[in-house]
C-alpha cells in the first residue's frame, strides 16, 4: 500500500487562557482577520491556513516546543512586539512567548523554502515576495524551483 503524501499544515491550534484576549493579542501583532468563532474558540485567517485559539488553562510552557510563523517583514513584527511590551527571547532569531506561554518563532518568507502560490499571496494582499538565493537553492535541490 502506498503511503499518503502530507501536503502541508492546514492550521495550528494553541491553548490560551482567554479567547478574547488571545484574539486581541494575535490580531494586534499580526493583523489576522477573524475567520470565525465558536464557544471557547476562535479562528484567525492566514490566507489558506489559520490559527485556532482554544480557551483552556494549560500546564507550564514547554521550553522548546514552538511553531514557526512565516512573515513578509520580521522587522515589523519585532517592532509590533516591542510596542506591545512582549519580551523577545534571546537567540539568533525572533522568538517570543504569547501571554499563555506558547512559543512562536518568526521567520522571514524570503529566507525559507516555505512557498505560497501567487494567487494565495495576492489574495492575502502580500503581492510579489522574493526568495533569497539560499531558499531558491534549497527548493531547486528538491526539484521545486
Beta strands, then each sheet from edge to edge (+ up, - down):
strand 1: 11-16
strand 2: 34-38
strand 3: 41-46
strand 4: 49-55
strand 5: 67-71
strand 6: 88-89
strand 7: 94-97
strand 8: 103-108
sheet 1: 1+ 4+ 3- 2+
sheet 2: 5+ 8+ 7- 6+
end
